[in-house]
Amino acid sequence: MTEIGADATRDCERCHLPMMPIAESAGTVTLECANRHHSTVPLPRDGAARERVRSWIARRGAQLHAQHERWEAEEDP
């Protein structure tokens, strides 16, 4: 399977867990599953599908940012 599904995910070929978009670069999308397996597929041509991919990436970035802020707050005495 080389295509991203309608929800901007696909199943991992190794472990069959859902893979979510984590990065976009030069017309490709990098996906990652919970087991940290990676796959790269072409960015969807459909505008709505591209926005779903970008939404996944933005949400992941926001989650990582919030986590780093919590870690920094825990380090401050």
All heavy atoms as a GROMACS GRO file, in nm:
protein
  605
    1MET      N    1   0.086  -0.118   0.000
    1MET     CA    2   0.000   0.000   0.000
    1MET      C    3   0.089   0.123   0.000
    1MET      O    4   0.176   0.136   0.083
    1MET     CB    5  -0.090  -0.001   0.125
    1MET     CG    6  -0.175   0.123   0.136
    1MET     SD    7  -0.251   0.143   0.296
    1MET     CE    8  -0.373   0.017   0.294
    2THR      N    9   0.071   0.212  -0.092
    2THR     CA   10   0.153   0.332  -0.101
    2THR      C   11   0.071   0.459  -0.083
    2THR      O   12   0.127   0.567  -0.079
    2THR     CB   13   0.226   0.338  -0.236
    2THR    OG1   14   0.129   0.339  -0.340
    2THR    CG2   15   0.322   0.222  -0.253
    3GLU      N   16  -0.058   0.448  -0.073
    3GLU     CA   17  -0.144   0.566  -0.063
    3GLU      C   18  -0.184   0.593   0.081
    3GLU      O   19  -0.194   0.503   0.162
    3GLU     CB   20  -0.270   0.546  -0.147
    3GLU     CG   21  -0.244   0.532  -0.294
    3GLU     CD   22  -0.191   0.658  -0.358
    3GLU    OE1   23  -0.239   0.768  -0.324
    3GLU    OE2   24  -0.101   0.647  -0.442
    4ILE      N   25  -0.211   0.719   0.107
    4ILE     CA   26  -0.266   0.760   0.236
    4ILE      C   27  -0.417   0.748   0.227
    4ILE      O   28  -0.477   0.783   0.125
    4ILE     CB   29  -0.227   0.905   0.268
    4ILE    CG1   30  -0.075   0.914   0.285
    4ILE    CG2   31  -0.297   0.954   0.392
    4ILE    CD1   32  -0.027   1.054   0.308
    5GLY      N   33  -0.481   0.700   0.334
    5GLY     CA   34  -0.626   0.686   0.336
    5GLY      C   35  -0.697   0.819   0.349
    5GLY      O   36  -0.636   0.926   0.364
    6ALA      N   37  -0.829   0.815   0.346
    6ALA     CA   38  -0.912   0.936   0.353
    6ALA      C   39  -0.890   1.014   0.483
    6ALA      O   40  -0.907   1.135   0.486
    6ALA     CB   41  -1.059   0.898   0.339
    7ASP      N   42  -0.849   0.945   0.590
    7ASP     CA   43  -0.824   1.012   0.718
    7ASP      C   44  -0.678   1.054   0.734
    7ASP      O   45  -0.635   1.091   0.843
    7ASP     CB   46  -0.866   0.923   0.834
    7ASP     CG   47  -0.786   0.794   0.841
    7ASP    OD1   48  -0.708   0.764   0.748
    7ASP    OD2   49  -0.801   0.722   0.941
    8ALA      N   50  -0.600   1.048   0.625
    8ALA     CA   51  -0.459   1.087   0.622
    8ALA      C   52  -0.369   0.990   0.696
    8ALA      O   53  -0.259   1.024   0.736
    8ALA     CB   54  -0.439   1.229   0.672
    9THR      N   55  -0.413   0.867   0.716
    9THR     CA   56  -0.331   0.764   0.780
    9THR      C   57  -0.320   0.644   0.686
    9THR      O   58  -0.386   0.639   0.583
    9THR     CB   59  -0.391   0.716   0.913
    9THR    OG1   60  -0.513   0.647   0.888
    9THR    CG2   61  -0.414   0.832   1.009
   10ARG      N   62  -0.240   0.549   0.724
   10ARG     CA   63  -0.233   0.420   0.656
   10ARG      C   64  -0.180   0.318   0.755
   10ARG      O   65  -0.124   0.354   0.858
   10ARG     CB   66  -0.146   0.426   0.532
   10ARG     CG   67   0.001   0.452   0.560
   10ARG     CD   68   0.084   0.446   0.438
   10ARG     NE   69   0.130   0.310   0.420
   10ARG     CZ   70   0.220   0.273   0.332
   10ARG    NH1   71   0.272   0.362   0.252
   10ARG    NH2   72   0.259   0.150   0.323
   11ASP      N   73  -0.197   0.191   0.726
   11ASP     CA   74  -0.149   0.086   0.814
   11ASP      C   75  -0.001   0.062   0.790
   11ASP      O   76   0.046   0.062   0.676
   11ASP     CB   77  -0.225  -0.045   0.792
   11ASP     CG   78  -0.367  -0.039   0.846
   11ASP    OD1   79  -0.395   0.047   0.930
   11ASP    OD2   80  -0.448  -0.122   0.803
   12CYS      N   81   0.072   0.038   0.898
   12CYS     CA   82   0.213   0.005   0.890
   12CYS      C   83   0.229  -0.133   0.826
   12CYS      O   84   0.159  -0.227   0.864
   12CYS     CB   85   0.274   0.005   1.029
   12CYS     SG   86   0.450  -0.040   1.034
   13GLU      N   87   0.317  -0.144   0.730
   13GLU     CA   88   0.340  -0.272   0.663
   13GLU      C   89   0.409  -0.372   0.753
   13GLU      O   90   0.397  -0.492   0.732
   13GLU     CB   91   0.419  -0.249   0.535
   13GLU     CG   92   0.340  -0.171   0.432
   13GLU     CD   93   0.420  -0.139   0.307
   13GLU    OE1   94   0.539  -0.177   0.298
   13GLU    OE2   95   0.364  -0.073   0.218
   14ARG      N   96   0.480  -0.325   0.858
   14ARG     CA   97   0.552  -0.416   0.947
   14ARG      C   98   0.468  -0.465   1.063
   14ARG      O   99   0.471  -0.583   1.095
   14ARG     CB  100   0.678  -0.347   0.999
   14ARG     CG  101   0.778  -0.322   0.885
   14ARG     CD  102   0.901  -0.250   0.931
   14ARG     NE  103   0.974  -0.327   1.030
   14ARG     CZ  104   1.072  -0.277   1.102
   14ARG    NH1  105   1.108  -0.151   1.088
   14ARG    NH2  106   1.135  -0.352   1.191
   15CYS      N  107   0.396  -0.374   1.129
   15CYS     CA  108   0.323  -0.413   1.251
   15CYS      C  109   0.172  -0.393   1.240
   15CYS      O  110   0.099  -0.428   1.331
   15CYS     CB  111   0.377  -0.338   1.372
   15CYS     SG  112   0.348  -0.160   1.366
   16HIS      N  113   0.126  -0.333   1.131
   16HIS     CA  114  -0.016  -0.311   1.102
   16HIS      C  115  -0.086  -0.210   1.193
   16HIS      O  116  -0.208  -0.202   1.192
   16HIS     CB  117  -0.092  -0.444   1.099
   16HIS     CG  118  -0.028  -0.543   1.009
   16HIS    ND1  119  -0.029  -0.530   0.872
   16HIS    CD2  120   0.044  -0.655   1.036
   16HIS    CE1  121   0.039  -0.630   0.818
   16HIS    NE2  122   0.085  -0.707   0.914
   17LEU      N  123  -0.009  -0.134   1.271
   17LEU     CA  124  -0.067  -0.025   1.348
   17LEU      C  125  -0.087   0.095   1.256
   17LEU      O  126  -0.022   0.105   1.152
   17LEU     CB  127   0.026   0.015   1.463
   17LEU     CG  128   0.039  -0.084   1.577
   17LEU    CD1  129   0.147  -0.036   1.674
   17LEU    CD2  130  -0.094  -0.101   1.649
   18PRO      N  131  -0.175   0.187   1.293
   18PRO     CA  132  -0.195   0.306   1.210
   18PRO      C  133  -0.068   0.392   1.206
   18PRO      O  134   0.000   0.407   1.308
   18PRO     CB  135  -0.307   0.382   1.279
   18PRO     CG  136  -0.368   0.288   1.374
   18PRO     CD  137  -0.266   0.184   1.407
   19MET      N  138  -0.038   0.444   1.090
   19MET     CA  139   0.074   0.538   1.073
   19MET      C  140   0.014   0.676   1.051
   19MET      O  141  -0.078   0.693   0.972
   19MET     CB  142   0.160   0.500   0.953
   19MET     CG  143   0.225   0.365   0.964
   19MET     SD  144   0.337   0.334   0.827
   19MET     CE  145   0.489   0.393   0.901
   20MET      N  146   0.068   0.775   1.123
   20MET     CA  147   0.021   0.911   1.113
   20MET      C  148   0.128   0.999   1.050
   20MET      O  149   0.247   0.977   1.071
   20MET     CB  150  -0.013   0.968   1.251
   20MET     CG  151  -0.147   0.924   1.307
   20MET     SD  152  -0.159   0.750   1.343
   20MET     CE  153  -0.097   0.739   1.505
   21PRO      N  154   0.087   1.102   0.976
   21PRO     CA  155   0.184   1.195   0.919
   21PRO      C  156   0.261   1.270   1.028
   21PRO      O  157   0.202   1.317   1.125
   21PRO     CB  158   0.098   1.293   0.839
   21PRO     CG  159  -0.029   1.220   0.813
   21PRO     CD  160  -0.049   1.133   0.933
   22ILE      N  161   0.394   1.278   1.011
   22ILE     CA  162   0.476   1.352   1.106
   22ILE      C  163   0.556   1.463   1.040
   22ILE      O  164   0.606   1.552   1.108
   22ILE     CB  165   0.570   1.259   1.186
   22ILE    CG1  166   0.666   1.186   1.093
   22ILE    CG2  167   0.491   1.163   1.273
   22ILE    CD1  168   0.780   1.115   1.164
   23ALA      N  169   0.570   1.457   0.906
   23ALA     CA  170   0.648   1.560   0.836
   23ALA      C  171   0.611   1.562   0.689
   23ALA      O  172   0.570   1.461   0.633
   23ALA     CB  173   0.797   1.534   0.852
   24GLU      N  174   0.630   1.678   0.630
   24GLU     CA  175   0.607   1.696   0.486
   24GLU      C  176   0.729   1.764   0.427
   24GLU      O  177   0.782   1.860   0.486
   24GLU     CB  178   0.484   1.784   0.465
   24GLU     CG  179   0.459   1.822   0.323
   24GLU     CD  180   0.352   1.927   0.306
   24GLU    OE1  181   0.278   1.955   0.402
   24GLU    OE2  182   0.343   1.983   0.196
   25SER      N  183   0.777   1.714   0.314
   25SER     CA  184   0.894   1.774   0.251
   25SER      C  185   0.900   1.738   0.103
   25SER      O  186   0.887   1.620   0.069
   25SER     CB  187   1.021   1.726   0.322
   25SER     OG  188   1.135   1.775   0.258
   26ALA      N  189   0.920   1.836   0.020
   26ALA     CA  190   0.942   1.816  -0.124
   26ALA      C  191   0.840   1.722  -0.189
   26ALA      O  192   0.877   1.631  -0.261
   26ALA     CB  193   1.084   1.766  -0.148
   27GLY      N  194   0.713   1.744  -0.158
   27GLY     CA  195   0.608   1.664  -0.221
   27GLY      C  196   0.589   1.526  -0.164
   27GLY      O  197   0.519   1.443  -0.222
   28THR      N  198   0.651   1.498  -0.048
   28THR     CA  199   0.632   1.368   0.018
   28THR      C  200   0.587   1.389   0.162
   28THR      O  201   0.605   1.495   0.220
   28THR     CB  202   0.762   1.285   0.019
   28THR    OG1  203   0.862   1.354   0.094
   28THR    CG2  204   0.811   1.257  -0.122
   29VAL      N  205   0.530   1.283   0.217
   29VAL     CA  206   0.484   1.282   0.356
   29VAL      C  207   0.553   1.167   0.427
   29VAL      O  208   0.556   1.054   0.376
   29VAL     CB  209   0.331   1.262   0.364
   29VAL    CG1  210   0.285   1.259   0.509
   29VAL    CG2  211   0.258   1.369   0.287
   30THR      N  212   0.610   1.195   0.543
   30THR     CA  213   0.668   1.090   0.626
   30THR      C  214   0.566   1.053   0.731
   30THR      O  215   0.508   1.139   0.797
   30THR     CB  216   0.798   1.138   0.694
   30THR    OG1  217   0.890   1.177   0.592
   30THR    CG2  218   0.859   1.028   0.779
   31LEU      N  219   0.542   0.922   0.743
   31LEU     CA  220   0.446   0.870   0.839
   31LEU      C  221   0.520   0.787   0.944
   31LEU      O  222   0.627   0.731   0.916
   31LEU     CB  223   0.343   0.782   0.769
   31LEU     CG  224   0.264   0.855   0.660
   31LEU    CD1  225   0.285   0.784   0.528
   31LEU    CD2  226   0.120   0.860   0.697
   32GLU      N  227   0.461   0.778   1.064
   32GLU     CA  228   0.520   0.700   1.172
   32GLU      C  229   0.411   0.630   1.250
   32GLU      O  230   0.306   0.688   1.276
   32GLU     CB  231   0.599   0.793   1.265
   32GLU     CG  232   0.667   0.723   1.379
   32GLU     CD  233   0.742   0.819   1.468
   32GLU    OE1  234   0.674   0.892   1.545
   32GLU    OE2  235   0.865   0.824   1.460
   33CYS      N  236   0.436   0.504   1.290
   33CYS     CA  237   0.341   0.432   1.375
   33CYS      C  238   0.389   0.438   1.520
   33CYS      O  239   0.496   0.491   1.548
   33CYS     CB  240   0.326   0.286   1.328
   33CYS     SG  241   0.470   0.182   1.364
   34ALA      N  242   0.312   0.383   1.612
   34ALA     CA  243   0.346   0.386   1.753
   34ALA      C  244   0.476   0.310   1.782
   34ALA      O  245   0.545   0.338   1.880
   34ALA     CB  246   0.233   0.327   1.836
   35ASN      N  247   0.512   0.215   1.696
   35ASN     CA  248   0.637   0.142   1.712
   35ASN      C  249   0.754   0.213   1.645
   35ASN      O  250   0.863   0.157   1.634
   35ASN     CB  251   0.623   0.000   1.654
   35ASN     CG  252   0.538  -0.087   1.743
   35ASN    OD1  253   0.539  -0.074   1.864
   35ASN    ND2  254   0.462  -0.176   1.681
   36ARG      N  255   0.730   0.336   1.599
   36ARG     CA  256   0.830   0.423   1.538
   36ARG      C  257   0.885   0.370   1.406
   36ARG      O  258   0.996   0.402   1.367
   36ARG     CB  259   0.941   0.455   1.639
   36ARG     CG  260   0.883   0.524   1.765
   36ARG     CD  261   0.984   0.575   1.860
   36ARG     NE  262   1.067   0.682   1.811
   36ARG     CZ  263   1.036   0.811   1.812
   36ARG    NH1  264   0.919   0.849   1.854
   36ARG    NH2  265   1.120   0.902   1.770
   37HIS      N  266   0.805   0.289   1.336
   37HIS     CA  267   0.838   0.252   1.198
   37HIS      C  268   0.803   0.371   1.110
   37HIS      O  269   0.704   0.439   1.136
   37HIS     CB  270   0.759   0.128   1.154
   37HIS     CG  271   0.785   0.008   1.237
   37HIS    ND1  272   0.683  -0.076   1.278
   37HIS    CD2  273   0.900  -0.043   1.288
   37HIS    CE1  274   0.734  -0.174   1.350
   37HIS    NE2  275   0.865  -0.156   1.358
   38HIS      N  276   0.881   0.394   1.006
   38HIS     CA  277   0.859   0.508   0.918
   38HIS      C  278   0.831   0.463   0.775
   38HIS      O  279   0.876   0.358   0.732
   38HIS     CB  280   0.982   0.600   0.918
   38HIS     CG  281   1.003   0.666   1.049
   38HIS    ND1  282   1.092   0.620   1.143
   38HIS    CD2  283   0.945   0.775   1.104
   38HIS    CE1  284   1.087   0.697   1.249
   38HIS    NE2  285   0.999   0.793   1.228
   39SER      N  286   0.759   0.547   0.706
   39SER     CA  287   0.728   0.525   0.565
   39SER      C  288   0.716   0.663   0.500
   39SER      O  289   0.673   0.759   0.564
   39SER     CB  290   0.597   0.449   0.552
   39SER     OG  291   0.564   0.429   0.417
   40THR      N  292   0.753   0.672   0.373
   40THR     CA  293   0.740   0.797   0.300
   40THR      C  294   0.653   0.771   0.178
   40THR      O  295   0.674   0.674   0.105
   40THR     CB  296   0.878   0.850   0.256
   40THR    OG1  297   0.958   0.866   0.372
   40THR    CG2  298   0.865   0.983   0.184
   41VAL      N  299   0.552   0.856   0.159
   41VAL     CA  300   0.459   0.842   0.047
   41VAL      C  301   0.442   0.979  -0.018
   41VAL      O  302   0.471   1.082   0.042
   41VAL     CB  303   0.321   0.788   0.094
   41VAL    CG1  304   0.335   0.648   0.152
   41VAL    CG2  305   0.256   0.880   0.194
   42PRO      N  306   0.394   0.982  -0.142
   42PRO     CA  307   0.369   1.112  -0.208
   42PRO      C  308   0.260   1.191  -0.135
   42PRO      O  309   0.165   1.134  -0.082
   42PRO     CB  310   0.322   1.073  -0.348
   42PRO     CG  311   0.361   0.931  -0.367
   42PRO     CD  312   0.367   0.869  -0.231
   43LEU      N  313   0.276   1.322  -0.134
   43LEU     CA  314   0.174   1.410  -0.079
   43LEU      C  315   0.049   1.397  -0.166
   43LEU      O  316   0.059   1.398  -0.288
   43LEU     CB  317   0.224   1.555  -0.081
   43LEU     CG  318   0.136   1.660  -0.017
   43LEU    CD1  319   0.124   1.637   0.133
   43LEU    CD2  320   0.195   1.798  -0.043
   44PRO      N  321  -0.068   1.381  -0.104
   44PRO     CA  322  -0.190   1.368  -0.186
   44PRO      C  323  -0.212   1.489  -0.275
   44PRO      O  324  -0.180   1.602  -0.239
   44PRO     CB  325  -0.302   1.359  -0.081
   44PRO     CG  326  -0.236   1.318   0.045
   44PRO     CD  327  -0.098   1.374   0.039
   45ARG      N  328  -0.266   1.464  -0.393
   45ARG     CA  329  -0.295   1.573  -0.489
   45ARG      C  330  -0.420   1.650  -0.449
   45ARG      O  331  -0.430   1.769  -0.473
   45ARG     CB  332  -0.314   1.516  -0.629
   45ARG     CG  333  -0.188   1.461  -0.687
   45ARG     CD  334  -0.215   1.402  -0.824
   45ARG     NE  335  -0.099   1.336  -0.877
   45ARG     CZ  336  -0.032   1.379  -0.983
   45ARG    NH1  337  -0.071   1.485  -1.048
   45ARG    NH2  338   0.074   1.314  -1.024
   46ASP      N  339  -0.515   1.583  -0.387
   46ASP     CA  340  -0.641   1.644  -0.346
   46ASP      C  341  -0.616   1.747  -0.235
   46ASP      O  342  -0.550   1.716  -0.135
   46ASP     CB  343  -0.737   1.535  -0.299
   46ASP     CG  344  -0.865   1.591  -0.244
   46ASP    OD1  345  -0.936   1.662  -0.319
   46ASP    OD2  346  -0.895   1.565  -0.125
   47GLY      N  347  -0.668   1.866  -0.253
   47GLY     CA  348  -0.647   1.973  -0.155
   47GLY      C  349  -0.697   1.940  -0.016
   47GLY      O  350  -0.630   1.968   0.083
   48ALA      N  351  -0.814   1.878  -0.005
   48ALA     CA  352  -0.868   1.842   0.126
   48ALA      C  353  -0.780   1.738   0.194
   48ALA      O  354  -0.755   1.746   0.314
   48ALA     CB  355  -1.011   1.790   0.112
   49ALA      N  356  -0.731   1.642   0.118
   49ALA     CA  357  -0.644   1.538   0.174
   49ALA      C  358  -0.512   1.600   0.221
   49ALA      O  359  -0.459   1.563   0.327
   49ALA     CB  360  -0.619   1.428   0.072
   50ARG      N  361  -0.458   1.695   0.144
   50ARG     CA  362  -0.335   1.764   0.186
   50ARG      C  363  -0.357   1.838   0.317
   50ARG      O  364  -0.271   1.837   0.406
   50ARG     CB  365  -0.288   1.862   0.078
   50ARG     CG  366  -0.213   1.797  -0.033
   50ARG     CD  367  -0.140   1.900  -0.119
   50ARG     NE  368  -0.221   2.011  -0.163
   50ARG     CZ  369  -0.296   2.011  -0.273
   50ARG    NH1  370  -0.297   1.906  -0.352
   50ARG    NH2  371  -0.367   2.116  -0.305
   51GLU      N  372  -0.472   1.901   0.331
   51GLU     CA  373  -0.502   1.974   0.455
   51GLU      C  374  -0.514   1.878   0.574
   51GLU      O  375  -0.472   1.913   0.685
   51GLU     CB  376  -0.628   2.059   0.441
   51GLU     CG  377  -0.604   2.184   0.359
   51GLU     CD  378  -0.487   2.266   0.410
   51GLU    OE1  379  -0.479   2.296   0.532
   51GLU    OE2  380  -0.400   2.301   0.327
   52ARG      N  381  -0.570   1.760   0.553
   52ARG     CA  382  -0.576   1.661   0.662
   52ARG      C  383  -0.436   1.618   0.704
   52ARG      O  384  -0.408   1.606   0.823
   52ARG     CB  385  -0.660   1.540   0.621
   52ARG     CG  386  -0.811   1.568   0.623
   52ARG     CD  387  -0.892   1.442   0.605
   52ARG     NE  388  -0.879   1.385   0.471
   52ARG     CZ  389  -0.949   1.424   0.365
   52ARG    NH1  390  -1.037   1.522   0.376
   52ARG    NH2  391  -0.932   1.367   0.248
   53VAL      N  392  -0.348   1.598   0.607
   53VAL     CA  393  -0.208   1.563   0.638
   53VAL      C  394  -0.145   1.675   0.720
   53VAL      O  395  -0.084   1.652   0.824
   53VAL     CB  396  -0.128   1.538   0.508
   53VAL    CG1  397   0.021   1.537   0.535
   53VAL    CG2  398  -0.172   1.408   0.443
   54ARG      N  399  -0.160   1.797   0.674
   54ARG     CA  400  -0.100   1.912   0.743
   54ARG      C  401  -0.159   1.932   0.882
   54ARG      O  402  -0.090   1.975   0.974
   54ARG     CB  403  -0.112   2.036   0.657
   54ARG     CG  404  -0.024   2.026   0.534
   54ARG     CD  405  -0.039   2.139   0.437
   54ARG     NE  406   0.053   2.121   0.325
   54ARG     CZ  407   0.028   2.160   0.203
   54ARG    NH1  408  -0.085   2.222   0.175
   54ARG    NH2  409   0.116   2.138   0.108
   55SER      N  410  -0.286   1.899   0.898
   55SER     CA  411  -0.350   1.909   1.029
   55SER      C  412  -0.289   1.809   1.127
   55SER      O  413  -0.262   1.842   1.243
   55SER     CB  414  -0.500   1.885   1.014
   55SER     OG  415  -0.563   1.887   1.140
   56TRP      N  416  -0.266   1.684   1.082
   56TRP     CA  417  -0.199   1.584   1.167
   56TRP      C  418  -0.062   1.634   1.211
   56TRP      O  419  -0.026   1.624   1.328
   56TRP     CB  420  -0.180   1.453   1.091
   56TRP     CG  421  -0.295   1.358   1.094
   56TRP    CD1  422  -0.388   1.339   0.996
   56TRP    CD2  423  -0.331   1.267   1.199
   56TRP    NE1  424  -0.478   1.242   1.033
   56TRP    CE2  425  -0.444   1.196   1.157
   56TRP    CE3  426  -0.275   1.239   1.324
   56TRP    CZ2  427  -0.504   1.098   1.236
   56TRP    CZ3  428  -0.336   1.142   1.402
   56TRP    CH2  429  -0.449   1.074   1.358
   57ILE      N  430   0.014   1.688   1.116
   57ILE     CA  431   0.149   1.735   1.146
   57ILE      C  432   0.145   1.851   1.244
   57ILE      O  433   0.222   1.856   1.341
   57ILE     CB  434   0.222   1.773   1.015
   57ILE    CG1  435   0.243   1.648   0.930
   57ILE    CG2  436   0.354   1.843   1.045
   57ILE    CD1  437   0.288   1.676   0.787
   58ALA      N  438   0.052   1.943   1.225
   58ALA     CA  439   0.039   2.059   1.315
   58ALA      C  440   0.000   2.016   1.456
   58ALA      O  441   0.054   2.066   1.555
   58ALA     CB  442  -0.062   2.158   1.260
   59ARG      N  443  -0.094   1.922   1.466
   59ARG     CA  444  -0.136   1.875   1.600
   59ARG      C  445  -0.020   1.806   1.671
   59ARG      O  446   0.000   1.826   1.791
   59ARG     CB  447  -0.255   1.781   1.589
   59ARG     CG  448  -0.386   1.852   1.561
   59ARG     CD  449  -0.504   1.759   1.578
   59ARG     NE  450  -0.493   1.637   1.501
   59ARG     CZ  451  -0.561   1.608   1.392
   59ARG    NH1  452  -0.648   1.695   1.345
   59ARG    NH2  453  -0.544   1.494   1.330
   60ARG      N  454   0.056   1.727   1.598
   60ARG     CA  455   0.171   1.659   1.659
   60ARG      C  456   0.272   1.762   1.708
   60ARG      O  457   0.326   1.752   1.818
   60ARG     CB  458   0.237   1.564   1.560
   60ARG     CG  459   0.353   1.488   1.621
   60ARG     CD  460   0.406   1.383   1.525
   60ARG     NE  461   0.501   1.296   1.589
   60ARG     CZ  462   0.633   1.317   1.590
   60ARG    NH1  463   0.682   1.424   1.532
   60ARG    NH2  464   0.714   1.232   1.649
   61GLY      N  465   0.297   1.864   1.627
   61GLY     CA  466   0.390   1.970   1.667
   61GLY      C  467   0.342   2.042   1.792
   61GLY      O  468   0.422   2.072   1.882
   62ALA      N  469   0.213   2.067   1.801
   62ALA     CA  470   0.157   2.134   1.919
   62ALA      C  471   0.171   2.046   2.042
   62ALA      O  472   0.203   2.094   2.151
   62ALA     CB  473   0.011   2.170   1.894
   63GLN      N  474   0.149   1.916   2.027
   63GLN     CA  475   0.164   1.823   2.140
   63GLN      C  476   0.308   1.819   2.188
   63GLN      O  477   0.335   1.821   2.309
   63GLN     CB  478   0.118   1.683   2.100
   63GLN     CG  479  -0.030   1.670   2.083
   63GLN     CD  480  -0.068   1.534   2.024
   63GLN    OE1  481   0.011   1.465   1.964
   63GLN    NE2  482  -0.194   1.499   2.041
   64LEU      N  483   0.403   1.814   2.094
   64LEU     CA  484   0.544   1.812   2.133
   64LEU      C  485   0.584   1.941   2.202
   64LEU      O  486   0.658   1.940   2.301
   64LEU     CB  487   0.632   1.788   2.009
   64LEU     CG  488   0.624   1.648   1.949
   64LEU    CD1  489   0.703   1.643   1.819
   64LEU    CD2  490   0.674   1.543   2.046
   65HIS      N  491   0.534   2.054   2.153
   65HIS     CA  492   0.563   2.183   2.214
   65HIS      C  493   0.511   2.187   2.358
   65HIS      O  494   0.584   2.228   2.450
   65HIS     CB  495   0.501   2.296   2.131
   65HIS     CG  496   0.526   2.431   2.189
   65HIS    ND1  497   0.649   2.493   2.181
   65HIS    CD2  498   0.445   2.515   2.258
   65HIS    CE1  499   0.642   2.610   2.243
   65HIS    NE2  500   0.519   2.625   2.288
   66ALA      N  501   0.388   2.142   2.378
   66ALA     CA  502   0.329   2.141   2.513
   66ALA      C  503   0.409   2.049   2.605
   66ALA      O  504   0.433   2.082   2.722
   66ALA     CB  505   0.183   2.098   2.507
   67GLN      N  506   0.452   1.934   2.554
   67GLN     CA  507   0.531   1.841   2.636
   67GLN      C  508   0.663   1.904   2.677
   67GLN      O  509   0.705   1.894   2.792
   67GLN     CB  510   0.556   1.710   2.561
   67GLN     CG  511   0.637   1.610   2.642
   67GLN     CD  512   0.564   1.564   2.766
   67GLN    OE1  513   0.448   1.528   2.761
   67GLN    NE2  514   0.632   1.566   2.878
   68HIS      N  515   0.730   1.971   2.585
   68HIS     CA  516   0.856   2.036   2.619
   68HIS      C  517   0.836   2.147   2.721
   68HIS      O  518   0.920   2.164   2.810
   68HIS     CB  519   0.925   2.090   2.492
   68HIS     CG  520   0.990   1.982   2.414
   68HIS    ND1  521   1.115   1.934   2.442
   68HIS    CD2  522   0.947   1.910   2.307
   68HIS    CE1  523   1.147   1.839   2.358
   68HIS    NE2  524   1.046   1.822   2.274
   69GLU      N  525   0.726   2.220   2.712
   69GLU     CA  526   0.698   2.323   2.813
   69GLU      C  527   0.678   2.260   2.950
   69GLU      O  528   0.724   2.314   3.051
   69GLU     CB  529   0.574   2.404   2.773
   69GLU     CG  530   0.600   2.501   2.661
   69GLU     CD  531   0.480   2.587   2.629
   69GLU    OE1  532   0.366   2.551   2.667
   69GLU    OE2  533   0.500   2.691   2.563
   70ARG      N  534   0.609   2.144   2.956
   70ARG     CA  535   0.592   2.076   3.085
   70ARG      C  536   0.726   2.030   3.141
   70ARG      O  537   0.752   2.044   3.260
   70ARG     CB  538   0.497   1.956   3.070
   70ARG     CG  539   0.352   1.995   3.060
   70ARG     CD  540   0.260   1.874   3.077
   70ARG     NE  541   0.276   1.776   2.972
   70ARG     CZ  542   0.210   1.774   2.856
   70ARG    NH1  543   0.120   1.868   2.831
   70ARG    NH2  544   0.230   1.681   2.768
   71TRP      N  545   0.812   1.977   3.055
   71TRP     CA  546   0.944   1.932   3.101
   71TRP      C  547   1.026   2.050   3.155
   71TRP      O  548   1.091   2.037   3.259
   71TRP     CB  549   1.020   1.864   2.989
   71TRP     CG  550   0.969   1.729   2.952
   71TRP    CD1  551   0.893   1.644   3.026
   71TRP    CD2  552   0.987   1.663   2.826
   71TRP    NE1  553   0.864   1.530   2.956
   71TRP    CE2  554   0.922   1.539   2.832
   71TRP    CE3  555   1.054   1.698   2.709
   71TRP    CZ2  556   0.920   1.449   2.728
   71TRP    CZ3  557   1.054   1.608   2.604
   71TRP    CH2  558   0.988   1.485   2.613
   72GLU      N  559   1.021   2.163   3.084
   72GLU     CA  560   1.094   2.280   3.130
   72GLU      C  561   1.039   2.330   3.263
   72GLU      O  562   1.115   2.370   3.351
   72GLU     CB  563   1.090   2.391   3.025
   72GLU     CG  564   1.172   2.360   2.903
   72GLU     CD  565   1.152   2.461   2.790
   72GLU    OE1  566   1.080   2.562   2.810
   72GLU    OE2  567   1.209   2.439   2.682
   73ALA      N  568   0.908   2.326   3.281
   73ALA     CA  569   0.847   2.370   3.406
   73ALA      C  570   0.888   2.278   3.521
   73ALA      O  571   0.908   2.323   3.633
   73ALA     CB  572   0.695   2.375   3.392
   74GLU      N  573   0.901   2.150   3.494
   74GLU     CA  574   0.943   2.055   3.598
   74GLU      C  575   1.089   2.076   3.638
   74GLU      O  576   1.126   2.051   3.752
   74GLU     CB  577   0.926   1.910   3.548
   74GLU     CG  578   0.782   1.869   3.535
   74GLU     CD  579   0.766   1.732   3.468
   74GLU    OE1  580   0.867   1.669   3.433
   74GLU    OE2  581   0.650   1.691   3.450
   75GLU      N  582   1.173   2.123   3.545
   75GLU     CA  583   1.314   2.146   3.573
   75GLU      C  584   1.336   2.270   3.658
   75GLU      O  585   1.432   2.279   3.734
   75GLU     CB  586   1.394   2.159   3.443
   75GLU     CG  587   1.405   2.030   3.367
   75GLU     CD  588   1.473   2.048   3.232
   75GLU    OE1  589   1.508   2.163   3.195
   75GLU    OE2  590   1.492   1.945   3.164
   76ASP      N  591   1.248   2.370   3.645
   76ASP     CA  592   1.261   2.493   3.722
   76ASP      C  593   1.227   2.467   3.867
   76ASP      O  594   1.121   2.412   3.899
   76ASP     CB  595   1.168   2.603   3.666
   76ASP     CG  596   1.210   2.647   3.528
   76ASP    OD1  597   1.329   2.629   3.493
   76ASP    OD2  598   1.125   2.700   3.454
   77PRO      N  599   1.317   2.509   3.959
   77PRO     CA  600   1.290   2.484   4.103
   77PRO      C  601   1.182   2.574   4.158
   77PRO      O  602   1.140   2.669   4.115
   77PRO     CB  603   1.424   2.514   4.170
   77PRO     CG  604   1.507   2.586   4.071
   77PRO     CD  605   1.446   2.568   3.937
   0.00000   0.00000   0.00000
